[in-house]
Structure formats: C-alpha cells, structure tokens
Amino acid sequence: MGKTCALLTAAVLLCVPGIMDYRAETAAASEMTESRKIALTFDDGPHPYYTEQLLDGLKERDVKATFFVLGKHAEEYPELVKRMYREGHLVGNHTYSHIQLNKSNHEKFKQELIKTNEVIEKLTGQEVQFVRPPYGTWDKKFEKELNMFPVLWTIDPLDWSSHNVDGIVKKVEDKAEENAIILMHDEYKTTVTAALRVVDELKEEGYEFVTIEELLFD
C-alpha cells in the first residue's frame, strides 16, 4: 500500500494530504467564534435609583450579573434584591455594614456575614454561597465554618473614584480576557453608564456575561 498508515487515527490522518491543515484551520475558526465567558460584579448596593436603572439596562441586553449586596441596604430596598434574583442575577454577601476584617474583629465580621445571609435568604429563598469581602480581606476558616466561597476580582476600574465614563470603560476593556471578574459599584450614575457600555462593546468582541457561579463551576 505504499506508505503504511498505522491503525491509530492520527497516523491515518497524517497520510491524507492537507487533512491536518484543514483540522487546524477548523479548530482556529471554532475558537474564534466560541464565546468567552466574563463576569460583571457589583458591590455595595442595592441603591434605590441607580441599581434599578442598571437592572433595566441588563434586562434589555439579556445579561446576567452578580450583585454583592450590603445587608443593611438589602433590608432597606428588599424589592430590588427580589428583582435581582427573579431576573436571574446572582445575589452574594458583602457583609452587613461594609466592615473590613482585621485581627480584632473576626467574630463581629462573622456575625455580619451570618446576618446578611439571613436577610438575603429571606428575600430570595436561596442559600447564599458567595461572599465579596470588603477590601478583599478574608480568613479561609470562614469558608468551612459558613460554607461560603470568597470572590475577589481581576479587573478594578476604580469606578467609585471617577466620573469619567470613557476612562472607566477603557480600563475594563484594556484588561478584558476570558474568565475575568470585573469589579464595579451600583451606586453611581457613571458606573451604570459605563457598565452598560462595557456590556455592549465586549459582547461585540464575543464575550458572554455570566454569573460568578457559572464562571467558576460550569
């Protein structure tokens, strides 16, 4: 038979002129067209005005996000938390009062997590599994004690410190990559505008916005 092709499929393919080039081109094309997952997350809400605007914009775009709410704000604006959950967003814990963990307040920090979990679970009917610790300060022992997963971030455009929408959007887009986690805050007008622009522009680039749960476990 001339050149002998072993029984292995790969070897057979090597005997067919051009087949490997075709397979490589097909794989590259598939990779280019396959959506890349990215997560948009918001801290410190809900805000009585801006969170509602943000939810409206996300709903129009059929985009799901993750909201790490403060327990005290969730108690003040329960309908917004219910709406988040109803529209498919993930609701996580950001402590009750935005307390930062330090060496002397472990028990207080833990109790704020528990209290906020109770508030969220009462509103959504679902167990809270994800926490965004304020300022990123965390103690791994809480993971076992409370069965909660800490979620930090990979992109921080510092939206809370700027009124420059273009600048916020650029900071996100410059660092956008597959499986990135974007940190924003749903209590500012500029954040709402910037976040929806980020959604529109990154979707055009092939990104798919998912919740933290989908990003980490799907």
C-alpha positions in Angstrom: 0.0 0.0 0.0 3.0 2.3 -0.3 3.3 4.4 2.9 1.9 2.3 5.8 -0.6 4.0 8.0 -0.8 2.5 11.4 -4.1 1.7 13.0 -4.1 4.9 15.0 -6.5 7.5 13.7 -3.9 10.2 14.0 -1.5 8.3 11.8 -4.2 7.7 9.2 -4.9 11.4 9.1 -1.2 12.1 8.5 -1.3 10.0 5.3 -4.0 12.2 3.8 -2.6 15.3 2.1 -3.9 18.6 3.6 -6.1 17.0 6.3 -4.1 18.4 9.3 -4.1 21.9 7.8 -7.8 21.7 7.4 -8.3 20.5 11.0 -6.1 23.2 12.4 -8.0 25.9 10.4 -11.3 24.5 11.6 -10.2 24.5 15.2 -8.9 28.0 15.0 -12.2 29.2 13.4 -14.2 27.4 16.1 -12.1 29.1 18.8 -12.6 32.5 17.3 -16.4 32.1 17.1 -16.8 30.5 20.6 -17.9 33.0 23.2 -15.6 33.8 26.0 -17.1 34.0 29.5 -16.6 37.0 31.7 -18.3 38.1 34.9 -19.6 41.5 35.8 -20.0 42.1 39.5 -21.3 45.0 41.6 -20.7 45.8 45.2 -22.3 48.0 47.9 -25.9 48.0 46.6 -28.7 48.0 46.2 -29.1 51.7 45.5 -32.7 52.9 45.3 -32.2 54.7 42.0 -29.1 53.5 40.2 -29.5 49.8 40.8 -32.9 50.0 39.2 -31.5 51.7 36.2 -28.8 49.1 35.9 -31.2 46.2 36.2 -33.3 47.8 33.4 -30.3 48.0 31.2 -29.1 44.5 31.9 -32.6 43.1 31.2 -32.8 44.9 27.9 -29.5 43.2 26.9 -30.4 39.8 28.4 -27.2 39.9 30.5 -26.8 38.3 33.9 -24.5 39.8 36.6 -23.6 39.2 40.2 -24.6 41.6 43.0 -22.7 41.5 46.3 -25.2 43.4 48.5 -24.8 45.0 51.9 -27.2 43.6 54.4 -28.3 47.0 55.6 -29.2 48.1 52.0 -30.9 44.8 51.2 -33.2 45.4 54.2 -33.9 49.0 53.1 -34.7 48.0 49.5 -35.9 44.4 49.5 -37.8 44.7 46.3 -34.6 45.3 44.4 -33.0 42.2 45.8 -36.0 40.2 44.9 -35.9 41.6 41.4 -32.2 40.7 41.1 -32.9 37.1 41.9 -36.1 37.0 39.9 -34.3 38.2 36.7 -31.6 35.6 37.0 -28.8 37.5 38.7 -26.7 36.0 41.5 -27.0 37.7 44.8 -24.0 37.5 47.1 -22.9 38.7 50.5 -20.8 41.9 51.1 -21.2 42.0 54.9 -23.9 44.0 56.6 -22.2 47.3 57.0 -19.1 47.1 54.8 -16.9 46.1 57.7 -13.2 45.3 56.9 -11.8 42.2 58.5 -8.9 42.8 60.9 -7.1 40.9 63.7 -9.5 42.1 66.4 -13.0 41.8 64.8 -13.2 38.2 63.5 -16.4 37.4 65.4 -18.1 40.7 64.5 -17.2 40.1 60.8 -18.6 36.6 61.0 -21.8 37.8 62.6 -22.2 40.4 59.8 -21.9 37.6 57.2 -24.4 35.5 59.0 -26.9 38.4 59.4 -26.6 39.3 55.8 -27.1 35.7 54.7 -30.3 35.6 56.7 -31.5 38.8 55.0 -30.8 37.6 51.5 -32.1 34.1 52.1 -35.4 35.6 53.4 -35.8 37.6 50.2 -34.7 35.0 47.7 -35.4 31.7 49.3 -31.9 30.6 48.3 -28.8 29.8 50.4 -26.0 32.3 50.0 -22.7 30.7 48.9 -20.6 33.6 47.6 -19.1 36.5 49.5 -17.1 39.5 48.3 -15.1 40.5 51.4 -14.8 44.3 51.6 -11.3 45.4 50.5 -10.5 41.8 49.8 -9.6 40.9 53.3 -10.5 37.4 54.2 -9.9 34.4 56.6 -10.1 31.0 55.0 -11.6 29.5 58.1 -14.9 31.1 57.3 -15.1 29.0 54.2 -15.5 25.8 56.3 -17.5 27.4 59.1 -20.0 29.2 56.9 -19.8 27.1 53.7 -19.1 30.2 51.7 -16.7 30.9 48.8 -14.8 34.3 48.7 -14.9 36.0 45.3 -12.3 38.7 44.6 -11.7 40.3 41.2 -9.2 40.6 38.3 -10.3 44.0 36.8 -10.9 47.0 39.0 -11.6 50.2 37.0 -11.9 52.3 40.3 -15.4 53.4 39.1 -16.2 54.8 42.6 -13.4 57.4 42.3 -14.1 58.7 38.8 -16.9 60.5 36.8 -15.1 59.8 33.6 -17.2 57.1 31.8 -14.7 56.8 28.9 -11.9 56.2 31.3 -13.8 53.5 33.3 -14.8 51.7 30.1 -11.2 51.8 28.8 -9.7 50.4 32.0 -12.1 47.4 31.7 -11.6 46.8 28.0 -7.8 47.0 28.3 -7.7 44.1 30.8 -10.7 42.1 29.5 -9.9 38.4 29.0 -11.7 35.1 29.2 -12.8 34.3 32.8 -12.1 37.8 34.1 -14.1 39.2 37.0 -14.9 42.8 36.8 -15.5 44.8 40.0 -17.9 47.8 39.9 -20.3 49.5 42.3 -24.0 50.0 41.5 -24.4 53.3 43.4 -23.1 55.8 40.9 -24.6 57.2 37.7 -21.3 57.0 35.9 -21.0 53.3 36.8 -24.4 52.5 35.3 -23.5 54.2 32.0 -20.0 52.7 31.9 -21.2 49.2 32.8 -23.8 49.1 30.1 -21.2 50.4 27.5 -18.8 47.7 28.7 -21.5 45.1 28.1 -22.4 46.4 24.6 -18.7 46.6 23.5 -17.5 43.3 24.9 -20.4 41.4 23.6 -19.5 42.7 20.1 -16.0 41.2 20.8 -17.5 37.8 21.5 -17.7 37.9 25.3 -20.6 36.2 27.1 -21.5 37.7 30.5 -22.3 35.1 33.2 -22.7 35.0 36.9 -19.9 34.1 39.2 -21.4 30.6 39.8 -21.4 29.9 36.1 -17.9 31.3 35.6 -16.4 29.2 38.4 -18.4 25.9 38.2 -19.8 25.4 34.7 
